[in-house]
């Protein structure tokens, strides 16, 4: 079916292309009766403006900032790489992407980074936002300054952010709880939890979802107090060694955040990997190898490339005042065992 164009609208309304353009973009100088005719033609023809073409015609540019945690977090490194790679394909669409490293565990510094941004610097921001009141306030103030904000990977729903790009982390936690419950024997056993910080909304939601399922459906499993390692490989390594020493009968381990390399090293050094069910997040070279050699049992993952592309599409739509296609922007949860690992490409 042929796409309805602005020419069709002008013909049906009996006006010039310039008049249709003025009406569609809300510019002055058009009589109300003419506006009504154009709007009626738009409705009758079910005309939808081409935001991409309109942006090119106006030579619209999009200055987007991605605030992504730094440090030795393999998933965040993947997220930054995907942002750089995708940005390189967007030059013809006049999209520029700046990646700003942040410390997601330092609410003060994240707040300070958000505070210095405004319309003179960028049109939209995608931020991995720690769930602290001062960060929420900084997002709200940035929105008030006319910069569109979406949260990425970890949500901040109490803020005025316009959209969240990421998986349903409560559901991801429930998946982890069910995997642990089904993999472990139907007799009393201990499960340890390691998070980056429960001050991060995605980690808090995963923990809540996991414990909800285990408490309700696998009450024979004993849940140890969650330990926090700030997604640091060295800290997680030390935490794991201490847990293994304190609990020689430990049967399950759920790493809610990053820092898997430290945990993998501890399990391999102590030769405890084969006798313990280990569930973690994100497919990286390290977790892939751990799945293949049996140190890890299952991975719950999200696609960083999809998230970057989605964040850019959403921010562009917000800048253009265009609708967001919810189905296209829904981020799925992947579950990987050693048997269904995707090919390296």
C-alpha positions as semicolon CSV with decimal commas, in nm:
position;residue;x (nm);y (nm);z (nm)
1;X;0,000;0,000;0,000
2;X;0,138;0,342;-0,100
3;X;0,245;0,565;0,188
4;X;0,035;0,880;0,232
5;X;0,252;1,187;0,175
6;X;0,233;1,557;0,256
7;X;0,142;1,611;-0,111
8;X;-0,175;1,402;-0,059
9;X;-0,268;1,613;0,246
10;X;-0,214;1,937;0,056
11;X;-0,425;1,813;-0,238
12;X;-0,714;1,698;-0,019
13;X;-0,713;2,019;0,187
14;X;-0,679;2,236;-0,124
15;X;-0,376;2,426;0,008
16;X;-0,006;2,455;-0,070
17;X;0,269;2,233;0,066
18;X;0,406;2,531;0,259
19;X;0,071;2,579;0,433
20;X;0,054;2,213;0,532
21;X;0,408;2,238;0,667
22;X;0,318;2,546;0,875
23;X;0,011;2,371;1,021
24;X;0,193;2,047;1,101
25;X;0,472;2,233;1,278
26;X;0,247;2,479;1,461
27;X;0,387;2,790;1,298
28;X;0,182;3,112;1,286
29;X;0,033;3,284;0,982
30;X;-0,246;3,036;0,896
31;X;-0,617;3,109;0,938
32;X;-0,817;2,884;1,170
33;X;-1,045;2,765;0,891
34;X;-0,738;2,656;0,692
35;X;-0,588;2,484;0,995
36;X;-0,913;2,293;1,043
37;X;-0,911;2,182;0,677
38;X;-0,554;2,057;0,697
39;X;-0,613;1,873;1,024
40;X;-0,928;1,712;0,879
41;X;-0,727;1,595;0,577
42;X;-0,461;1,451;0,806
43;X;-0,726;1,255;0,997
44;X;-0,912;1,136;0,686
45;X;-0,594;1,015;0,517
46;X;-0,444;0,874;0,840
47;X;-0,129;1,069;0,758
48;X;0,174;1,011;0,981
49;X;0,468;1,251;0,941
50;X;0,804;1,093;0,866
51;X;1,009;1,211;1,163
52;X;1,336;1,101;1,000
53;X;1,267;1,292;0,677
54;X;1,144;1,593;0,873
55;X;1,460;1,590;1,080
56;X;1,677;1,584;0,770
57;X;1,474;1,860;0,607
58;X;1,521;2,081;0,910
59;X;1,882;1,966;0,947
60;X;1,786;1,865;1,299
61;X;2,071;1,735;1,510
62;X;2,050;1,516;1,819
63;X;2,313;1,552;2,089
64;X;2,284;1,255;2,321
65;X;2,484;1,178;2,634
66;X;2,519;0,828;2,778
67;X;2,624;0,815;3,144
68;X;2,763;0,463;3,191
69;X;2,951;0,321;3,490
70;X;3,325;0,281;3,447
71;X;3,558;0,027;3,605
72;X;3,616;-0,342;3,528
73;X;3,249;-0,427;3,464
74;X;3,241;-0,635;3,146
75;X;2,872;-0,572;3,076
76;X;2,909;-0,195;3,111
77;X;3,214;-0,214;2,886
78;X;2,993;-0,393;2,631
79;X;2,729;-0,123;2,671
80;X;2,986;0,153;2,607
81;X;3,128;-0,031;2,306
82;X;2,782;-0,081;2,157
83;X;2,709;0,289;2,203
84;X;3,032;0,389;2,027
85;X;2,978;0,141;1,743
86;X;2,615;0,235;1,684
87;X;2,693;0,606;1,703
88;X;2,936;0,563;1,413
89;X;2,646;0,451;1,191
90;X;2,427;0,752;1,274
91;X;2,623;1,037;1,118
92;X;2,382;1,072;0,825
93;X;2,099;1,109;1,078
94;X;2,292;1,388;1,252
95;X;2,308;1,199;1,581
96;X;2,611;1,248;1,806
97;X;2,663;1,028;2,110
98;X;2,894;1,125;2,394
99;X;2,980;0,859;2,654
100;X;3,050;0,994;3,002
101;X;3,196;0,748;3,256
102;X;3,039;0,761;3,602
103;X;3,071;0,578;3,931
104;X;2,723;0,428;3,981
105;X;2,796;0,372;4,351
106;X;2,875;0,740;4,414
107;X;2,543;0,923;4,420
108;X;2,712;1,259;4,484
109;X;2,926;1,238;4,170
110;X;2,640;1,115;3,952
111;X;2,430;1,404;4,081
112;X;2,710;1,647;4,000
113;X;2,743;1,513;3,645
114;X;2,369;1,551;3,584
115;X;2,372;1,900;3,736
116;X;2,611;2,047;3,478
117;X;2,409;1,928;3,177
118;X;2,155;2,150;3,002
119;X;2,017;2,230;2,656
120;X;2,337;2,406;2,555
121;X;2,522;2,076;2,592
122;X;2,276;1,801;2,496
123;X;1,920;1,720;2,392
124;X;1,885;1,387;2,570
125;X;2,052;1,177;2,838
126;X;2,054;0,803;2,901
127;X;2,183;0,729;3,251
128;X;2,250;0,419;3,459
129;X;2,109;0,584;3,770
130;X;2,172;0,473;4,130
131;X;1,851;0,485;4,329
132;X;1,925;0,769;4,569
133;X;1,706;1,074;4,643
134;X;1,969;1,323;4,526
135;X;1,995;1,143;4,190
136;X;1,617;1,152;4,151
137;X;1,618;1,526;4,220
138;X;1,899;1,580;3,966
139;X;1,701;1,391;3,700
140;X;1,393;1,600;3,779
141;X;1,591;1,924;3,748
142;X;1,746;1,813;3,420
143;X;1,399;1,739;3,282
144;X;1,289;2,085;3,399
145;X;1,580;2,233;3,199
146;X;1,435;2,079;2,883
147;X;1,667;1,779;2,848
148;X;1,494;1,444;2,792
149;X;1,611;1,173;3,034
150;X;1,577;0,796;3,006
151;X;1,711;0,554;3,264
152;X;1,920;0,266;3,133
153;X;1,963;-0,086;3,282
154;X;1,870;0,035;3,634
155;X;1,548;0,235;3,669
156;X;1,457;0,532;3,888
157;X;1,075;0,524;3,864
158;X;1,025;0,786;4,137
159;X;1,194;1,043;3,912
160;X;1,040;1,229;3,619
161;X;1,250;1,031;3,369
162;X;1,057;0,982;3,044
163;X;1,128;0,614;2,981
164;X;1,316;0,313;3,119
165;X;1,531;0,101;2,886
166;X;1,612;-0,234;3,042
167;X;1,476;-0,569;3,148
168;X;1,212;-0,631;3,413
169;X;1,456;-0,689;3,698
170;X;1,194;-0,827;3,938
171;X;1,117;-1,092;3,675
172;X;1,490;-1,161;3,629
173;X;1,522;-1,219;4,002
174;X;1,223;-1,453;3,999
175;X;1,389;-1,649;3,719
176;X;1,703;-1,683;3,932
177;X;1,498;-1,802;4,229
178;X;1,321;-2,065;4,022
179;X;1,645;-2,188;3,866
180;X;1,802;-2,226;4,210
181;X;1,494;-2,400;4,346
182;X;1,480;-2,646;4,057
183;X;1,854;-2,712;4,033
184;X;1,904;-2,778;4,406
185;X;1,788;-3,096;4,580
186;X;1,456;-3,107;4,764
187;X;1,622;-3,099;5,105
188;X;1,749;-2,817;5,328
189;X;2,037;-2,623;5,172
190;X;2,201;-2,280;5,197
191;X;2,204;-2,012;4,929
192;X;2,438;-1,711;4,934
193;X;2,369;-1,377;4,766
194;X;2,622;-1,123;4,642
195;X;2,509;-0,784;4,508
196;X;2,693;-0,477;4,389
197;X;2,469;-0,273;4,617
198;X;2,104;-0,297;4,711
199;X;2,110;0,081;4,665
200;X;2,096;0,008;4,291
201;X;1,737;-0,041;4,183
202;X;1,812;-0,330;3,946
203;X;1,999;-0,520;4,218
204;X;1,729;-0,452;4,479
205;X;1,456;-0,569;4,240
206;X;1,642;-0,886;4,146
207;X;1,701;-0,970;4,512
208;X;1,335;-0,910;4,595
209;X;1,214;-1,122;4,303
210;X;1,450;-1,409;4,385
211;X;1,370;-1,424;4,757
212;X;0,996;-1,397;4,682
213;X;1,001;-1,713;4,471
214;X;1,224;-1,909;4,709
215;X;1,024;-1,808;5,019
216;X;0,694;-1,900;4,854
217;X;0,786;-2,213;4,660
218;X;1,111;-2,351;4,802
219;X;1,089;-2,281;5,178
220;X;1,334;-2,561;5,257
221;X;1,617;-2,344;5,122
222;X;1,798;-2,120;5,372
223;X;1,882;-1,773;5,244
224;X;2,201;-1,623;5,382
225;X;2,235;-1,248;5,434
226;X;2,320;-1,064;5,113
227;X;2,681;-0,944;5,083
228;X;2,771;-0,632;4,882
229;X;3,088;-0,617;4,671
230;X;3,027;-0,302;4,462
231;X;3,059;-0,514;4,144
232;X;3,434;-0,527;4,209
233;X;3,615;-0,847;4,111
234;X;3,865;-0,825;4,394
235;X;3,602;-0,761;4,661
236;X;3,379;-1,037;4,526
237;X;3,673;-1,277;4,525
238;X;3,739;-1,208;4,894
239;X;3,368;-1,228;4,984
240;X;3,337;-1,564;4,808
241;X;3,642;-1,710;4,983
242;X;3,500;-1,603;5,319
243;X;3,156;-1,746;5,239
244;X;3,303;-2,078;5,129
245;X;3,515;-2,100;5,445
246;X;3,224;-2,010;5,676
247;X;2,976;-2,239;5,500
248;X;3,143;-2,561;5,379
249;X;2,793;-2,693;5,307
250;X;2,697;-2,397;5,082
251;X;2,483;-2,533;4,798
252;X;2,385;-2,226;4,593
253;X;2,523;-1,887;4,495
254;X;2,343;-1,604;4,316
255;X;2,549;-1,308;4,197
256;X;2,291;-1,033;4,150
257;X;2,525;-0,787;3,978
258;X;2,867;-0,786;3,814
259;X;3,210;-0,892;3,941
260;X;3,167;-1,250;3,820
261;X;3,538;-1,288;3,746
262;X;3,620;-1,267;4,116
263;X;3,362;-1,529;4,208
264;X;3,467;-1,763;3,929
265;X;3,830;-1,739;4,042
266;X;3,736;-1,815;4,404
267;X;3,530;-2,120;4,308
268;X;3,803;-2,254;4,082
269;X;4,079;-2,194;4,338
270;X;3,885;-2,384;4,605
271;X;3,756;-2,648;4,362
272;X;3,403;-2,584;4,489
273;X;3,245;-2,499;4,154
274;X;3,138;-2,854;4,066
275;X;2,945;-2,906;4,388
276;X;2,765;-2,570;4,400
277;X;2,489;-2,421;4,185
278;X;2,603;-2,077;4,065
279;X;2,361;-1,840;3,888
280;X;2,476;-1,501;3,758
281;X;2,402;-1,224;3,512
282;X;2,529;-1,111;3,170
283;X;2,704;-1,300;2,896
284;X;3,071;-1,197;2,879
285;X;3,384;-1,389;2,775
286;X;3,439;-1,480;3,142
287;X;3,088;-1,606;3,214
288;X;3,080;-1,791;2,880
289;X;3,396;-1,980;2,975
290;X;3,259;-2,050;3,325
291;X;2,939;-2,196;3,177
292;X;3,137;-2,412;2,939
293;X;3,363;-2,554;3,210
294;X;3,084;-2,606;3,465
295;X;3,180;-2,339;3,718
296;X;2,855;-2,154;3,642
297;X;2,523;-2,328;3,586
298;X;2,304;-2,060;3,428
299;X;2,316;-1,698;3,314
300;X;2,036;-1,443;3,303
301;X;2,129;-1,189;3,037
302;X;2,017;-0,879;2,852
303;X;2,127;-0,755;2,511
304;X;2,340;-0,438;2,546
305;X;2,316;-0,366;2,174
306;X;1,936;-0,370;2,185
307;X;1,941;-0,143;2,489
308;X;2,168;0,114;2,324
309;X;1,965;0,117;2,003
310;X;1,644;0,143;2,202
311;X;1,771;0,430;2,415
312;X;1,874;0,625;2,105
313;X;1,542;0,559;1,930
314;X;1,348;0,666;2,240
315;X;1,552;0,984;2,290
316;X;1,513;1,078;1,923
317;X;1,138;1,019;1,945
318;X;1,118;1,239;2,255
319;X;1,314;1,515;2,080
320;X;1,080;1,494;1,779
321;X;0,760;1,464;1,982
322;X;0,699;1,131;1,806
323;X;0,537;0,822;1,961
324;X;0,747;0,550;2,123
325;X;0,682;0,201;1,984
326;X;0,656;0,007;2,311
327;X;0,679;-0,338;2,154
328;X;0,998;-0,248;1,970
329;X;1,158;-0,109;2,285
330;X;1,074;-0,400;2,516
331;X;1,401;-0,560;2,633
332;X;1,382;-0,937;2,670
333;X;1,540;-1,161;2,932
334;X;1,773;-1,430;2,797
335;X;1,857;-1,748;2,988
336;X;2,176;-1,927;2,886
337;X;2,302;-2,271;2,982
338;X;2,615;-2,424;2,836
339;X;2,391;-2,597;2,581
340;X;2,245;-2,285;2,415
341;X;2,530;-2,036;2,416
342;X;2,517;-1,819;2,102
343;X;2,798;-1,852;1,853
344;X;3,083;-1,606;1,885
345;X;3,060;-1,357;1,597
